[in-house]
Amino acid sequence: MSQPRNDVGIEEARRTLGDIADRAHNDGQITYLTRHGRPLAAVIPVGSRSSAIPDAAIDAAMDAAWPGLPEGVSLSEARRRTIAALNAAYPHLADLLDQAERQAIEAADALPQALQKVADASRRTTDK
């Protein structure tokens, strides 16, 4: 089961990095390092099974990344590696989704003006 998200500002993280690393190692806590509230990086437990990623996403990534396990790699090792990779990528994916949402809102806000310009251009063409 995933733990609540733990965000720490980059300046505070500089002062408490040892504690952050200990909580990752001992408690499986994932800490997202932020600047102005935006995630920059994550401190994740190495080899941990804990994740902020939903189980369904982990299962889908496992199916995509490991259609057949190489010799010497157990299912639990493959899952551990997949979770570690997803944990490392998660803040970047969240940032990309936020960016896409902002762009979609901007495009939707600009749509009425764009449609008006098309209508005006169409009227000018038919008025000639």
N, C-alpha and C positions, 0 to 999 in steps of 0.2 A: 504494500500500500504506500502511496506517495505521501511525503511530509508537506506541511505548508511551506510556501516559498519564503526564503530568508534572504532579504536584500540588505546589503551593507554598502554605504558610501565608500568610495575609493580611499578617501583620506582616513576614515576610521579603520578601514581594512589594513592600511599601512601600519597603524598602531597595534592592531590586534591579530595580525596574520597567524601567529603561533596558535592562538586560541581557535581561530577559524579552521586551521588545518587539523588541530586536535579533534574538534567537533566533527569534521568530515571523516576522519579516521575512526574515531571511537563510537560515534553515534550515527554515522551514515548521513549526516546533514549536508545538504547542498547549499552553498552560499553564492548568491549572485552579486558580483561587484558592480556598483553603479556609479555613474557620474551624472548629476542633475536628474536623477531618477531613471536614467536609461541604462540598461544592462550593457556592460563592457566585456565581462568575462565571468567564469564560474569556477569555484573551488569545489571539486567533486571528490567523493571518496573513491579511491582506486580499488577496483574489484568489488564494489558494493552492488548489492541487488536493489538498493533503494533508488528511487528516481522521481522526478517531478513529471516525467512523461507518463501519460495514461497507458495502462496495460495493453489496450487495443493497439496503440501506436507501436509499442514494443513488439507485440506479436506480429504486426504487419512488417516491421523492419526485420524481424528474425526470418520470416518467410522469404522476404526479398533478398536478404544478404546471405542466408545460409540454406540454399535449396538442398544441399547435401553437405554433410560435415566432412572436412578433411580428416585424414587419419591423424589420430592423436589429439583431436579437439572434441571435448565432450559437449553435450548439449548445454550444461550449466556454464561452461567456459565460453561458449558462443554467446549465450545470453548475457553473461557478465560483460563481454567485449562490446556487444551491441548497446547495452545500457550505458556504458561509459562513453561511447561515441555519441549517442543521442543526448546524454547529459551535457556534453561539451558543445553540441550544436544548438541546443534548445534556446539559449538566449538570442542567438543570431536569427533563428527562425522566427521567434516572437517579434524581434525588431523588424524583420522583413514583412511580417503580417501587419504590424502597426503602420509601416510605411505604405503598403498597398492600400490599407483602409483609408489613410489620409488622402492618397491620390484619387481613390474612387469618390470620396466626398468632394474633393475639389472639382473633379470632372462633372459630377452631378450638379454642383452649384453653378458651373459654367455652362451647362447645357441650355438653359432658357435663353441666354444671350446668344449662343451659337445658332439656335433655331431661329431667333429673331433676325439675325444677320442673313441667314439663308432665305427667309421669307422676304426680307427687304430686297435682297439681290434678285429674287424671282420676280417681284413686283416691278423693279426697274427694267428688267428684261422684257416683261410683257407690256410695259407702258411705252416702249419705243416703237 
